[in-house]
Amino acid sequence: MVKAFQISRDTPAYYLTCVTHNRLPIFQTDKVKEIVANALDEARNSSGISIFGYVIMPDHKHILTDNVREMKDVLRFVNGISAKRVIDYLKENGFESSLQKLRIQERENRHKHSVYEHHSNAIRITGEDAFMQKVNYIHLNPVRAGLVEHPNDYLYSSARQWHRRELENEPLRTDHLSIRWRAAA
């Protein structure tokens, strides 16, 4: 059960933008987006964070979360688990050309793969207005990119849940109903 969360200076939310390596459209297919959504759920469960809003675009993802952990730890969970799951999928299904594009060189000519750029954009949100601006930005991302006409039409987004039109099989359930809003003045 998710505990109530109230956005304030003392309890900020985090707005994360995680961009893929070289802006490659790694999350182009629904299968890979599903893997990322499942990985985010796994990260939430193993780290104890809440996920209030999200979108998974072809070359990046946005997440709104709480401050139960330090921002760097949240990034380690959400990027680490999803990167591992995506790379495992690519390896298991013989996507060698995709893996080649994600290869980076380490010491002694060893190679490893990188799904994300190493400097994710992370912002502390301390007010409800700023939080709602980020929610709207996240949900309009697929519309601005020309992927759909209405935010609710994009499967890998929390828009439907915020608009109370969720699907029976949502790819990633959010914790947005646990937000305790301040009373209107």
C-alpha positions in Angstrom: 0.0 0.0 0.0 1.4 3.4 -1.0 1.4 6.1 1.7 0.0 9.5 1.1 2.4 12.1 -0.4 2.2 15.8 -0.2 4.4 18.0 -2.3 6.3 20.7 -0.4 9.7 22.2 0.2 10.4 19.5 2.8 8.9 16.7 0.7 9.7 17.5 -3.0 8.8 15.3 -5.9 11.5 14.5 -8.5 11.0 15.0 -12.2 13.4 12.8 -14.2 14.3 12.9 -17.9 16.3 9.9 -19.0 17.7 10.1 -22.5 18.9 7.1 -24.5 22.5 6.7 -25.6 23.1 9.0 -28.5 19.3 9.7 -28.6 18.9 6.3 -30.4 15.2 5.3 -30.6 15.8 2.2 -28.4 12.2 2.3 -27.1 10.6 2.4 -30.5 8.7 -0.9 -30.3 5.8 -1.7 -28.0 7.7 -4.8 -26.8 10.7 -2.7 -25.6 8.4 -0.1 -24.1 6.6 -2.9 -22.2 10.0 -4.1 -20.9 10.8 -0.6 -19.7 7.3 -0.2 -18.1 7.8 -3.6 -16.3 11.3 -2.5 -15.2 9.9 0.7 -13.8 7.4 -1.3 -11.8 10.2 -3.6 -10.6 12.3 -0.5 -9.6 9.4 0.9 -7.7 8.8 -2.3 -5.8 12.5 -2.9 -5.0 13.3 0.7 -4.0 10.1 1.7 -2.3 9.5 4.8 -4.5 6.2 6.0 -5.8 5.6 6.7 -9.5 3.1 9.5 -10.0 3.4 10.0 -13.8 5.4 8.7 -16.7 5.8 8.5 -20.4 8.1 6.2 -22.4 9.1 7.9 -25.7 11.2 6.3 -28.5 14.4 8.0 -27.2 13.7 9.0 -23.6 11.4 8.6 -20.7 10.0 11.1 -18.1 9.1 10.0 -14.6 7.5 11.9 -11.7 8.4 10.3 -8.4 8.6 11.0 -4.6 11.6 11.6 -2.4 11.7 8.4 -0.4 15.3 8.0 -1.7 17.9 10.4 -2.8 17.6 11.4 -6.5 20.8 9.6 -7.5 19.5 6.4 -5.9 16.1 6.7 -7.7 18.0 7.2 -11.0 20.2 4.2 -10.3 17.1 2.0 -9.7 14.9 3.2 -12.6 17.8 3.4 -15.2 19.8 0.4 -13.9 16.9 -2.1 -13.9 15.4 -1.0 -17.2 18.9 -0.9 -18.9 19.6 -4.4 -17.8 16.2 -5.7 -18.9 16.5 -4.0 -22.4 20.0 -5.3 -23.0 19.0 -8.8 -21.9 16.1 -8.7 -24.3 18.3 -7.6 -27.2 20.9 -10.3 -26.4 18.3 -13.1 -26.0 16.6 -12.2 -29.3 19.7 -11.7 -31.4 19.5 -8.0 -32.0 23.2 -7.7 -32.6 23.1 -4.5 -34.7 21.1 -2.8 -31.9 23.6 -4.0 -29.4 26.5 -2.7 -31.6 25.0 0.8 -31.5 24.9 0.7 -27.7 28.4 -0.5 -27.3 30.9 1.7 -25.5 34.5 0.9 -24.9 35.9 0.4 -21.4 39.5 -0.1 -20.3 41.6 -2.8 -22.0 39.4 -2.9 -25.0 36.5 -4.4 -23.1 33.1 -3.4 -24.2 29.9 -2.9 -22.4 26.5 -1.5 -23.5 24.9 1.8 -22.5 21.2 2.3 -22.8 21.1 5.8 -21.3 23.2 8.9 -21.4 25.1 9.2 -18.1 23.7 12.6 -17.1 20.0 12.3 -16.7 18.1 15.5 -16.0 16.6 15.5 -12.5 14.7 18.4 -11.1 13.2 18.9 -7.6 9.6 20.0 -7.6 8.4 21.7 -4.4 5.1 23.1 -5.4 1.8 21.7 -6.7 1.6 24.1 -9.7 5.1 23.1 -10.9 4.2 19.5 -10.4 1.1 19.8 -12.5 3.0 21.6 -15.2 5.3 18.6 -15.4 2.4 16.2 -15.4 0.9 18.0 -18.4 4.3 18.2 -20.1 4.7 14.5 -19.7 1.3 13.7 -21.0 1.5 16.0 -24.0 4.9 14.7 -25.1 3.5 12.0 -27.5 1.1 14.6 -29.0 3.9 17.2 -29.6 6.0 14.4 -31.2 3.2 13.6 -33.6 2.8 10.0 -32.3 -0.9 10.5 -31.3 -3.6 13.2 -31.5 -4.7 12.9 -27.9 -2.6 12.1 -24.8 -5.0 9.2 -23.8 -4.2 7.5 -27.1 -0.6 6.9 -26.2 -0.3 3.5 -24.5 2.9 4.0 -22.5 1.9 7.1 -20.5 0.0 7.8 -17.3 -2.4 10.2 -19.1 -5.4 7.9 -19.1 -5.0 7.2 -15.4 -4.9 10.9 -14.6 -8.0 11.4 -16.7 -9.7 8.5 -15.0 -9.9 6.5 -18.3 -7.5 3.8 -17.4 -7.4 0.5 -19.3 -7.9 -2.8 -17.6 -4.3 -3.8 -18.6 -2.4 -0.5 -18.0 1.3 -1.1 -18.8 2.3 0.7 -15.6 -0.1 1.6 -12.8 0.8 4.9 -11.1 0.5 6.1 -7.5 -1.0 9.5 -8.4 -4.1 8.8 -6.2 -1.9 8.8 -3.1 -1.0 12.5 -3.6 -2.6 14.6 -0.8 -3.3 18.0 -2.4 -3.6 21.2 -0.4 -7.0 22.6 0.1 -7.9 25.4 -2.3 -7.6 28.8 -0.7 
